[in-house]
C-alpha cells in the first residue's frame, strides 16, 4: 500500500521557489514545465512506489526507464544511508519536466556523510553501485545540502 505523508511536515526544507500546499504537489514553473512531489515513509517497501510514481508521470517520455531507475536508486540510498530510513523517517521524490527534459530528485533527512558520485564500488559487492548507475544514466547530477536537515540529490536527463 502506498503511504503518503504531508510534505510540510518533512524534516527538511523544500525549495521556496515552488509553493507547497497539498500532500501531492503539482506546480507549474517558469519556462513552461511542471513539478510533482510526493513524500514517502522511509521504508524499503516504499521504493517501488517511488519508482511507479515516476513511471506514471513520465509515461510518454523517451527517458522514462532511465528516470525510473534513477528514482529507485536515489530512494534506496535515502532509505539505506540517511536518517530517512530511521523510525519515522521520510523521503520526498520530485519530478520536474519541461518538454522532454526531466529532473528527478530525492530529498532525504541527512546523514553524517555526503553523496560520493563516481566512487567505484569494490568488485563483487552487492551494494554501492547506486550513485554510479545514476551518473551513468544522467546527463548531469548533483546535490544540495541543507544545514543539518538533509540533502537533495538530483539527476537531469535530456
Rosetta constraint file for C-alpha pairs under 8 A:
AtomPair CA 2 CA 40 HARMONIC 7.96 0.50
AtomPair CA 2 CA 46 HARMONIC 6.87 0.50
AtomPair CA 2 CA 49 HARMONIC 6.37 0.50
AtomPair CA 3 CA 40 HARMONIC 6.03 0.50
AtomPair CA 3 CA 41 HARMONIC 6.48 0.50
AtomPair CA 3 CA 46 HARMONIC 7.50 0.50
AtomPair CA 4 CA 23 HARMONIC 7.28 0.50
AtomPair CA 4 CA 38 HARMONIC 7.03 0.50
AtomPair CA 4 CA 39 HARMONIC 5.60 0.50
AtomPair CA 4 CA 40 HARMONIC 5.19 0.50
AtomPair CA 4 CA 41 HARMONIC 6.96 0.50
AtomPair CA 5 CA 9 HARMONIC 7.84 0.50
AtomPair CA 5 CA 23 HARMONIC 6.69 0.50
AtomPair CA 5 CA 38 HARMONIC 7.99 0.50
AtomPair CA 5 CA 39 HARMONIC 5.44 0.50
AtomPair CA 5 CA 40 HARMONIC 6.10 0.50
AtomPair CA 5 CA 41 HARMONIC 6.94 0.50
AtomPair CA 5 CA 90 HARMONIC 7.93 0.50
AtomPair CA 6 CA 10 HARMONIC 7.21 0.50
AtomPair CA 6 CA 22 HARMONIC 7.50 0.50
AtomPair CA 6 CA 23 HARMONIC 4.88 0.50
AtomPair CA 6 CA 39 HARMONIC 6.94 0.50
AtomPair CA 7 CA 20 HARMONIC 7.65 0.50
AtomPair CA 7 CA 22 HARMONIC 7.58 0.50
AtomPair CA 7 CA 23 HARMONIC 5.69 0.50
AtomPair CA 7 CA 24 HARMONIC 7.81 0.50
AtomPair CA 7 CA 38 HARMONIC 7.27 0.50
AtomPair CA 7 CA 39 HARMONIC 5.85 0.50
AtomPair CA 7 CA 92 HARMONIC 7.82 0.50
AtomPair CA 8 CA 20 HARMONIC 7.24 0.50
AtomPair CA 8 CA 21 HARMONIC 7.64 0.50
AtomPair CA 10 CA 39 HARMONIC 7.90 0.50
AtomPair CA 10 CA 90 HARMONIC 6.85 0.50
AtomPair CA 10 CA 91 HARMONIC 7.91 0.50
AtomPair CA 11 CA 90 HARMONIC 7.86 0.50
AtomPair CA 11 CA 109 HARMONIC 6.34 0.50
AtomPair CA 11 CA 149 HARMONIC 6.49 0.50
AtomPair CA 12 CA 107 HARMONIC 7.94 0.50
AtomPair CA 12 CA 108 HARMONIC 7.71 0.50
AtomPair CA 12 CA 109 HARMONIC 6.34 0.50
AtomPair CA 12 CA 146 HARMONIC 7.35 0.50
AtomPair CA 12 CA 149 HARMONIC 4.82 0.50
AtomPair CA 12 CA 150 HARMONIC 6.01 0.50
AtomPair CA 13 CA 146 HARMONIC 7.32 0.50
AtomPair CA 13 CA 149 HARMONIC 7.33 0.50
AtomPair CA 18 CA 27 HARMONIC 7.10 0.50
AtomPair CA 18 CA 29 HARMONIC 7.42 0.50
AtomPair CA 19 CA 27 HARMONIC 7.81 0.50
AtomPair CA 20 CA 25 HARMONIC 6.45 0.50
AtomPair CA 21 CA 25 HARMONIC 6.83 0.50
AtomPair CA 23 CA 38 HARMONIC 6.89 0.50
AtomPair CA 23 CA 39 HARMONIC 7.58 0.50
AtomPair CA 24 CA 36 HARMONIC 7.27 0.50
AtomPair CA 24 CA 37 HARMONIC 5.90 0.50
AtomPair CA 24 CA 38 HARMONIC 5.13 0.50
AtomPair CA 24 CA 39 HARMONIC 7.66 0.50
AtomPair CA 25 CA 35 HARMONIC 7.70 0.50
AtomPair CA 25 CA 36 HARMONIC 5.41 0.50
AtomPair CA 25 CA 37 HARMONIC 5.13 0.50
AtomPair CA 25 CA 38 HARMONIC 6.75 0.50
AtomPair CA 26 CA 34 HARMONIC 6.79 0.50
AtomPair CA 26 CA 35 HARMONIC 5.54 0.50
AtomPair CA 26 CA 36 HARMONIC 4.40 0.50
AtomPair CA 26 CA 37 HARMONIC 6.67 0.50
AtomPair CA 27 CA 34 HARMONIC 5.54 0.50
AtomPair CA 27 CA 35 HARMONIC 5.22 0.50
AtomPair CA 27 CA 36 HARMONIC 6.56 0.50
AtomPair CA 28 CA 32 HARMONIC 6.97 0.50
AtomPair CA 28 CA 33 HARMONIC 5.79 0.50
AtomPair CA 28 CA 34 HARMONIC 4.59 0.50
AtomPair CA 28 CA 35 HARMONIC 6.45 0.50
AtomPair CA 29 CA 33 HARMONIC 5.56 0.50
AtomPair CA 29 CA 34 HARMONIC 5.84 0.50
AtomPair CA 29 CA 35 HARMONIC 7.05 0.50
AtomPair CA 31 CA 98 HARMONIC 7.54 0.50
AtomPair CA 32 CA 98 HARMONIC 6.30 0.50
AtomPair CA 33 CA 96 HARMONIC 7.21 0.50
AtomPair CA 33 CA 97 HARMONIC 5.45 0.50
AtomPair CA 33 CA 98 HARMONIC 4.16 0.50
AtomPair CA 33 CA 99 HARMONIC 7.05 0.50
AtomPair CA 34 CA 96 HARMONIC 5.68 0.50
AtomPair CA 34 CA 97 HARMONIC 5.44 0.50
AtomPair CA 34 CA 98 HARMONIC 6.61 0.50
AtomPair CA 35 CA 94 HARMONIC 6.90 0.50
AtomPair CA 35 CA 95 HARMONIC 5.59 0.50
AtomPair CA 35 CA 96 HARMONIC 4.21 0.50
AtomPair CA 35 CA 97 HARMONIC 6.44 0.50
AtomPair CA 36 CA 94 HARMONIC 5.61 0.50
AtomPair CA 36 CA 95 HARMONIC 5.23 0.50
AtomPair CA 36 CA 96 HARMONIC 6.43 0.50
AtomPair CA 37 CA 92 HARMONIC 6.68 0.50
AtomPair CA 37 CA 93 HARMONIC 5.58 0.50
AtomPair CA 37 CA 94 HARMONIC 4.38 0.50
AtomPair CA 37 CA 95 HARMONIC 6.50 0.50
AtomPair CA 38 CA 92 HARMONIC 5.56 0.50
AtomPair CA 38 CA 93 HARMONIC 5.51 0.50
AtomPair CA 38 CA 94 HARMONIC 6.75 0.50
AtomPair CA 39 CA 90 HARMONIC 6.68 0.50
AtomPair CA 39 CA 91 HARMONIC 5.75 0.50
AtomPair CA 39 CA 92 HARMONIC 4.21 0.50
AtomPair CA 39 CA 93 HARMONIC 6.42 0.50
AtomPair CA 40 CA 46 HARMONIC 6.46 0.50
AtomPair CA 40 CA 50 HARMONIC 7.66 0.50
AtomPair CA 40 CA 90 HARMONIC 5.56 0.50
AtomPair CA 40 CA 91 HARMONIC 5.50 0.50
AtomPair CA 40 CA 92 HARMONIC 6.10 0.50
AtomPair CA 40 CA 93 HARMONIC 7.90 0.50
AtomPair CA 41 CA 46 HARMONIC 6.71 0.50
AtomPair CA 41 CA 84 HARMONIC 7.93 0.50
AtomPair CA 41 CA 88 HARMONIC 7.21 0.50
AtomPair CA 41 CA 89 HARMONIC 6.08 0.50
AtomPair CA 41 CA 90 HARMONIC 4.43 0.50
AtomPair CA 41 CA 91 HARMONIC 6.51 0.50
AtomPair CA 42 CA 46 HARMONIC 7.14 0.50
AtomPair CA 42 CA 78 HARMONIC 7.65 0.50
AtomPair CA 42 CA 79 HARMONIC 5.44 0.50
AtomPair CA 42 CA 84 HARMONIC 5.04 0.50
AtomPair CA 42 CA 85 HARMONIC 4.60 0.50
AtomPair CA 42 CA 86 HARMONIC 6.97 0.50
AtomPair CA 42 CA 87 HARMONIC 7.80 0.50
AtomPair CA 42 CA 88 HARMONIC 7.19 0.50
AtomPair CA 42 CA 89 HARMONIC 4.83 0.50
AtomPair CA 42 CA 90 HARMONIC 4.33 0.50
AtomPair CA 42 CA 91 HARMONIC 5.88 0.50
AtomPair CA 43 CA 47 HARMONIC 7.53 0.50
AtomPair CA 43 CA 79 HARMONIC 6.19 0.50
AtomPair CA 43 CA 85 HARMONIC 5.91 0.50
AtomPair CA 43 CA 89 HARMONIC 7.93 0.50
AtomPair CA 44 CA 76 HARMONIC 7.04 0.50
AtomPair CA 44 CA 79 HARMONIC 6.54 0.50
AtomPair CA 45 CA 49 HARMONIC 7.73 0.50
AtomPair CA 46 CA 50 HARMONIC 6.40 0.50
AtomPair CA 47 CA 51 HARMONIC 6.35 0.50
AtomPair CA 47 CA 72 HARMONIC 6.00 0.50
AtomPair CA 47 CA 75 HARMONIC 5.93 0.50
AtomPair CA 47 CA 76 HARMONIC 6.30 0.50
AtomPair CA 48 CA 52 HARMONIC 6.08 0.50
AtomPair CA 48 CA 72 HARMONIC 6.97 0.50
AtomPair CA 49 CA 53 HARMONIC 6.16 0.50
AtomPair CA 50 CA 54 HARMONIC 6.63 0.50
AtomPair CA 50 CA 71 HARMONIC 6.76 0.50
AtomPair CA 50 CA 72 HARMONIC 6.73 0.50
AtomPair CA 50 CA 75 HARMONIC 7.25 0.50
AtomPair CA 50 CA 93 HARMONIC 6.79 0.50
AtomPair CA 51 CA 55 HARMONIC 6.31 0.50
AtomPair CA 51 CA 68 HARMONIC 5.27 0.50
AtomPair CA 51 CA 69 HARMONIC 7.12 0.50
AtomPair CA 51 CA 71 HARMONIC 5.80 0.50
AtomPair CA 51 CA 72 HARMONIC 5.36 0.50
AtomPair CA 52 CA 56 HARMONIC 6.17 0.50
AtomPair CA 52 CA 68 HARMONIC 7.50 0.50
AtomPair CA 53 CA 57 HARMONIC 6.17 0.50
AtomPair CA 54 CA 58 HARMONIC 5.95 0.50
AtomPair CA 54 CA 64 HARMONIC 7.54 0.50
AtomPair CA 54 CA 67 HARMONIC 6.96 0.50
AtomPair CA 54 CA 68 HARMONIC 5.56 0.50
AtomPair CA 54 CA 71 HARMONIC 7.22 0.50
AtomPair CA 54 CA 95 HARMONIC 7.16 0.50
AtomPair CA 55 CA 59 HARMONIC 5.79 0.50
AtomPair CA 55 CA 64 HARMONIC 6.35 0.50
AtomPair CA 55 CA 65 HARMONIC 7.47 0.50
AtomPair CA 55 CA 67 HARMONIC 7.99 0.50
AtomPair CA 55 CA 68 HARMONIC 5.92 0.50
AtomPair CA 58 CA 64 HARMONIC 5.56 0.50
AtomPair CA 59 CA 64 HARMONIC 6.69 0.50
AtomPair CA 60 CA 64 HARMONIC 7.54 0.50
AtomPair CA 61 CA 100 HARMONIC 6.23 0.50
AtomPair CA 62 CA 100 HARMONIC 7.43 0.50
AtomPair CA 63 CA 67 HARMONIC 6.17 0.50
AtomPair CA 63 CA 157 HARMONIC 7.17 0.50
AtomPair CA 63 CA 158 HARMONIC 7.82 0.50
AtomPair CA 64 CA 68 HARMONIC 5.96 0.50
AtomPair CA 65 CA 69 HARMONIC 6.27 0.50
AtomPair CA 66 CA 70 HARMONIC 6.13 0.50
AtomPair CA 66 CA 137 HARMONIC 6.27 0.50
AtomPair CA 66 CA 138 HARMONIC 7.82 0.50
AtomPair CA 67 CA 71 HARMONIC 6.12 0.50
AtomPair CA 67 CA 102 HARMONIC 7.82 0.50
AtomPair CA 67 CA 104 HARMONIC 6.63 0.50
AtomPair CA 67 CA 157 HARMONIC 7.60 0.50
AtomPair CA 68 CA 72 HARMONIC 6.29 0.50
AtomPair CA 69 CA 73 HARMONIC 6.20 0.50
AtomPair CA 70 CA 74 HARMONIC 6.09 0.50
AtomPair CA 70 CA 104 HARMONIC 7.35 0.50
AtomPair CA 70 CA 133 HARMONIC 7.57 0.50
AtomPair CA 70 CA 134 HARMONIC 5.49 0.50
AtomPair CA 70 CA 137 HARMONIC 7.68 0.50
AtomPair CA 70 CA 155 HARMONIC 7.52 0.50
AtomPair CA 71 CA 75 HARMONIC 5.91 0.50
AtomPair CA 71 CA 93 HARMONIC 7.44 0.50
AtomPair CA 71 CA 104 HARMONIC 6.49 0.50
AtomPair CA 71 CA 105 HARMONIC 7.32 0.50
AtomPair CA 71 CA 106 HARMONIC 7.32 0.50
AtomPair CA 72 CA 76 HARMONIC 5.97 0.50
AtomPair CA 73 CA 77 HARMONIC 6.16 0.50
AtomPair CA 73 CA 130 HARMONIC 5.20 0.50
AtomPair CA 73 CA 131 HARMONIC 7.24 0.50
AtomPair CA 73 CA 133 HARMONIC 7.88 0.50
AtomPair CA 73 CA 134 HARMONIC 7.28 0.50
AtomPair CA 74 CA 78 HARMONIC 6.20 0.50
AtomPair CA 74 CA 105 HARMONIC 7.76 0.50
AtomPair CA 74 CA 106 HARMONIC 6.17 0.50
AtomPair CA 74 CA 130 HARMONIC 7.15 0.50
AtomPair CA 74 CA 131 HARMONIC 7.53 0.50
AtomPair CA 74 CA 153 HARMONIC 7.33 0.50
AtomPair CA 75 CA 79 HARMONIC 6.32 0.50
AtomPair CA 75 CA 91 HARMONIC 7.26 0.50
AtomPair CA 75 CA 93 HARMONIC 7.63 0.50
AtomPair CA 75 CA 106 HARMONIC 6.41 0.50
AtomPair CA 76 CA 80 HARMONIC 6.01 0.50
AtomPair CA 77 CA 81 HARMONIC 5.42 0.50
AtomPair CA 77 CA 82 HARMONIC 7.32 0.50
AtomPair CA 77 CA 130 HARMONIC 7.20 0.50
AtomPair CA 78 CA 82 HARMONIC 5.28 0.50
AtomPair CA 78 CA 83 HARMONIC 7.66 0.50
AtomPair CA 78 CA 84 HARMONIC 5.88 0.50
AtomPair CA 78 CA 85 HARMONIC 6.71 0.50
AtomPair CA 78 CA 91 HARMONIC 6.75 0.50
AtomPair CA 78 CA 106 HARMONIC 7.65 0.50
AtomPair CA 78 CA 107 HARMONIC 7.76 0.50
AtomPair CA 78 CA 108 HARMONIC 5.44 0.50
AtomPair CA 78 CA 109 HARMONIC 7.72 0.50
AtomPair CA 79 CA 83 HARMONIC 7.43 0.50
AtomPair CA 79 CA 84 HARMONIC 5.43 0.50
AtomPair CA 79 CA 85 HARMONIC 4.01 0.50
AtomPair CA 79 CA 86 HARMONIC 7.79 0.50
AtomPair CA 79 CA 91 HARMONIC 7.70 0.50
AtomPair CA 80 CA 85 HARMONIC 5.93 0.50
AtomPair CA 81 CA 85 HARMONIC 7.31 0.50
AtomPair CA 81 CA 111 HARMONIC 7.05 0.50
AtomPair CA 82 CA 86 HARMONIC 7.75 0.50
AtomPair CA 82 CA 108 HARMONIC 6.69 0.50
AtomPair CA 82 CA 109 HARMONIC 6.20 0.50
AtomPair CA 82 CA 110 HARMONIC 5.24 0.50
AtomPair CA 82 CA 111 HARMONIC 4.70 0.50
AtomPair CA 83 CA 89 HARMONIC 6.35 0.50
AtomPair CA 83 CA 108 HARMONIC 7.38 0.50
AtomPair CA 83 CA 109 HARMONIC 5.14 0.50
AtomPair CA 83 CA 110 HARMONIC 5.67 0.50
AtomPair CA 83 CA 111 HARMONIC 5.98 0.50
AtomPair CA 84 CA 88 HARMONIC 7.80 0.50
AtomPair CA 84 CA 89 HARMONIC 4.15 0.50
AtomPair CA 84 CA 90 HARMONIC 4.85 0.50
AtomPair CA 84 CA 91 HARMONIC 5.82 0.50
AtomPair CA 84 CA 108 HARMONIC 5.62 0.50
AtomPair CA 84 CA 109 HARMONIC 4.84 0.50
AtomPair CA 84 CA 110 HARMONIC 7.18 0.50
AtomPair CA 85 CA 89 HARMONIC 5.51 0.50
AtomPair CA 85 CA 90 HARMONIC 7.13 0.50
AtomPair CA 89 CA 109 HARMONIC 7.22 0.50
AtomPair CA 90 CA 108 HARMONIC 7.06 0.50
AtomPair CA 90 CA 109 HARMONIC 7.06 0.50
AtomPair CA 91 CA 106 HARMONIC 6.76 0.50
AtomPair CA 91 CA 107 HARMONIC 5.55 0.50
AtomPair CA 91 CA 108 HARMONIC 4.92 0.50
AtomPair CA 91 CA 109 HARMONIC 6.91 0.50
AtomPair CA 92 CA 106 HARMONIC 5.50 0.50
AtomPair CA 92 CA 107 HARMONIC 5.00 0.50
AtomPair CA 92 CA 108 HARMONIC 6.86 0.50
AtomPair CA 93 CA 104 HARMONIC 7.36 0.50
AtomPair CA 93 CA 105 HARMONIC 5.88 0.50
AtomPair CA 93 CA 106 HARMONIC 4.65 0.50
AtomPair CA 93 CA 107 HARMONIC 6.58 0.50
AtomPair CA 94 CA 103 HARMONIC 7.94 0.50
AtomPair CA 94 CA 104 HARMONIC 5.80 0.50
AtomPair CA 94 CA 105 HARMONIC 5.03 0.50
AtomPair CA 94 CA 106 HARMONIC 6.16 0.50
AtomPair CA 94 CA 107 HARMONIC 7.95 0.50
AtomPair CA 95 CA 102 HARMONIC 7.03 0.50
AtomPair CA 95 CA 103 HARMONIC 5.79 0.50
AtomPair CA 95 CA 104 HARMONIC 4.73 0.50
AtomPair CA 95 CA 105 HARMONIC 6.48 0.50
AtomPair CA 96 CA 102 HARMONIC 5.60 0.50
AtomPair CA 96 CA 103 HARMONIC 5.06 0.50
AtomPair CA 96 CA 104 HARMONIC 6.54 0.50
AtomPair CA 97 CA 101 HARMONIC 5.73 0.50
AtomPair CA 97 CA 102 HARMONIC 4.52 0.50
AtomPair CA 97 CA 103 HARMONIC 6.51 0.50
AtomPair CA 98 CA 102 HARMONIC 6.60 0.50
AtomPair CA 100 CA 158 HARMONIC 6.37 0.50
AtomPair CA 101 CA 156 HARMONIC 7.43 0.50
AtomPair CA 101 CA 157 HARMONIC 5.71 0.50
AtomPair CA 101 CA 158 HARMONIC 4.40 0.50
AtomPair CA 102 CA 156 HARMONIC 5.81 0.50
AtomPair CA 102 CA 157 HARMONIC 5.15 0.50
AtomPair CA 102 CA 158 HARMONIC 6.43 0.50
AtomPair CA 103 CA 154 HARMONIC 6.69 0.50
AtomPair CA 103 CA 155 HARMONIC 5.55 0.50
AtomPair CA 103 CA 156 HARMONIC 4.30 0.50
AtomPair CA 103 CA 157 HARMONIC 6.15 0.50
AtomPair CA 104 CA 154 HARMONIC 5.61 0.50
AtomPair CA 104 CA 155 HARMONIC 5.42 0.50
AtomPair CA 104 CA 156 HARMONIC 6.55 0.50
AtomPair CA 105 CA 152 HARMONIC 6.37 0.50
AtomPair CA 105 CA 153 HARMONIC 5.41 0.50
AtomPair CA 105 CA 154 HARMONIC 4.04 0.50
AtomPair CA 105 CA 155 HARMONIC 6.37 0.50
AtomPair CA 106 CA 151 HARMONIC 7.97 0.50
AtomPair CA 106 CA 152 HARMONIC 5.61 0.50
AtomPair CA 106 CA 153 HARMONIC 5.43 0.50
AtomPair CA 106 CA 154 HARMONIC 6.53 0.50
AtomPair CA 107 CA 150 HARMONIC 7.00 0.50
AtomPair CA 107 CA 151 HARMONIC 5.58 0.50
AtomPair CA 107 CA 152 HARMONIC 4.39 0.50
AtomPair CA 107 CA 153 HARMONIC 6.51 0.50
AtomPair CA 108 CA 150 HARMONIC 5.31 0.50
AtomPair CA 108 CA 151 HARMONIC 5.42 0.50
AtomPair CA 108 CA 152 HARMONIC 6.59 0.50
AtomPair CA 109 CA 149 HARMONIC 5.74 0.50
AtomPair CA 109 CA 150 HARMONIC 4.24 0.50
AtomPair CA 109 CA 151 HARMONIC 6.78 0.50
AtomPair CA 110 CA 148 HARMONIC 6.90 0.50
AtomPair CA 110 CA 149 HARMONIC 5.72 0.50
AtomPair CA 110 CA 150 HARMONIC 3.43 0.50
AtomPair CA 110 CA 151 HARMONIC 5.75 0.50
AtomPair CA 111 CA 150 HARMONIC 6.96 0.50
AtomPair CA 115 CA 143 HARMONIC 7.56 0.50
AtomPair CA 116 CA 131 HARMONIC 7.36 0.50
AtomPair CA 117 CA 131 HARMONIC 5.66 0.50
AtomPair CA 117 CA 132 HARMONIC 6.43 0.50
AtomPair CA 117 CA 135 HARMONIC 6.93 0.50
AtomPair CA 118 CA 131 HARMONIC 6.86 0.50
AtomPair CA 118 CA 132 HARMONIC 5.30 0.50
AtomPair CA 118 CA 135 HARMONIC 6.78 0.50
AtomPair CA 119 CA 132 HARMONIC 7.06 0.50
AtomPair CA 120 CA 129 HARMONIC 7.65 0.50
AtomPair CA 120 CA 132 HARMONIC 7.21 0.50
AtomPair CA 121 CA 125 HARMONIC 7.07 0.50
AtomPair CA 121 CA 128 HARMONIC 5.51 0.50
AtomPair CA 121 CA 129 HARMONIC 6.19 0.50
AtomPair CA 129 CA 133 HARMONIC 6.10 0.50
AtomPair CA 130 CA 134 HARMONIC 6.35 0.50
AtomPair CA 131 CA 135 HARMONIC 6.08 0.50
AtomPair CA 132 CA 136 HARMONIC 6.16 0.50
AtomPair CA 133 CA 137 HARMONIC 6.24 0.50
AtomPair CA 134 CA 138 HARMONIC 5.95 0.50
AtomPair CA 134 CA 141 HARMONIC 7.72 0.50
AtomPair CA 134 CA 155 HARMONIC 7.14 0.50
AtomPair CA 135 CA 139 HARMONIC 7.67 0.50
AtomPair CA 135 CA 140 HARMONIC 7.39 0.50
AtomPair CA 135 CA 141 HARMONIC 6.50 0.50
AtomPair CA 135 CA 155 HARMONIC 7.91 0.50
AtomPair CA 138 CA 155 HARMONIC 5.71 0.50
AtomPair CA 138 CA 156 HARMONIC 5.71 0.50
AtomPair CA 138 CA 157 HARMONIC 5.32 0.50
AtomPair CA 139 CA 155 HARMONIC 7.40 0.50
AtomPair CA 139 CA 156 HARMONIC 5.76 0.50
AtomPair CA 139 CA 157 HARMONIC 5.32 0.50
AtomPair CA 139 CA 158 HARMONIC 6.81 0.50
AtomPair CA 140 CA 155 HARMONIC 5.79 0.50
AtomPair CA 140 CA 156 HARMONIC 5.14 0.50
AtomPair CA 140 CA 157 HARMONIC 7.10 0.50
AtomPair CA 141 CA 153 HARMONIC 7.67 0.50
AtomPair CA 141 CA 154 HARMONIC 5.65 0.50
AtomPair CA 141 CA 155 HARMONIC 4.36 0.50
AtomPair CA 141 CA 156 HARMONIC 6.23 0.50
AtomPair CA 142 CA 153 HARMONIC 5.96 0.50
AtomPair CA 142 CA 154 HARMONIC 5.49 0.50
AtomPair CA 142 CA 155 HARMONIC 6.66 0.50
AtomPair CA 143 CA 151 HARMONIC 6.60 0.50
AtomPair CA 143 CA 152 HARMONIC 5.35 0.50
AtomPair CA 143 CA 153 HARMONIC 4.28 0.50
AtomPair CA 143 CA 154 HARMONIC 5.97 0.50
AtomPair CA 144 CA 151 HARMONIC 5.53 0.50
AtomPair CA 144 CA 152 HARMONIC 5.14 0.50
AtomPair CA 144 CA 153 HARMONIC 6.62 0.50
AtomPair CA 145 CA 149 HARMONIC 7.83 0.50
AtomPair CA 145 CA 150 HARMONIC 5.98 0.50
AtomPair CA 145 CA 151 HARMONIC 4.49 0.50
AtomPair CA 145 CA 152 HARMONIC 6.55 0.50
AtomPair CA 146 CA 150 HARMONIC 5.36 0.50
AtomPair CA 146 CA 151 HARMONIC 5.90 0.50
